[in-house]
């Protein structure tokens, strides 16, 4: 599958266009030089309204990629919608050809799949997630550790999917803000934040932790 945009566009694959993905794309400081591939097989449900900022009642039953596509069209961003879930059988094909992958999934197993695929393809990855009252954002690329190295241990059942109704909306906005900042940094070729884990509280307070660099072997 070809990614959108020409040589002058920075090709970004966004995996997951739910609460975090929509909060990111709704930001007014979204870099104009991006061409997005939107990857998500989910449709809009009643429980999404109010938490997913681009969804309205009239969107119930529509693919989320279609709703987000309408938003990006109105802002004149180049983009391509892929109304499918990422899985081990299509991950390489869907993520190949991009300059950056942004992971906004609400499932830890899916996040690990995105991370492994980016490692194989050598594509930088911005991964953002929320759990209860804490947000996590990290930029990973070849010299930095993998997502599983940053979050070691076995995932719990609670992490297999996130009930976003329990997450403060302001926390989602703070996570999107940090992800947007890292997106601009990567586009500008500025990677000092690679491997730095940002832990974000609902009030916007943030702690930064330097993770260990991955060995070259």
MOGI-V416399 format. One record per helix or strand of 2 or more residues. SS is the DSSP state (A for helix, B for strand). FROM is the first residue (numbers start at 0). TO is the last residue. If there is no record, write none. Layout:
BEGIN
SS_FROM_TO / SS_FROM_TO
END
This chain:
BEGIN
B_9_14 / A_18_24 / B_33_38 / A_45_47 / A_56_58 / A_63_73 / B_77_81 / A_90_94 / B_99_102 / A_107_120 / B_123_130 / B_133_139 / A_146_149 / A_156_159 / A_163_165 / A_168_186 / B_195_200 / B_205_209
END
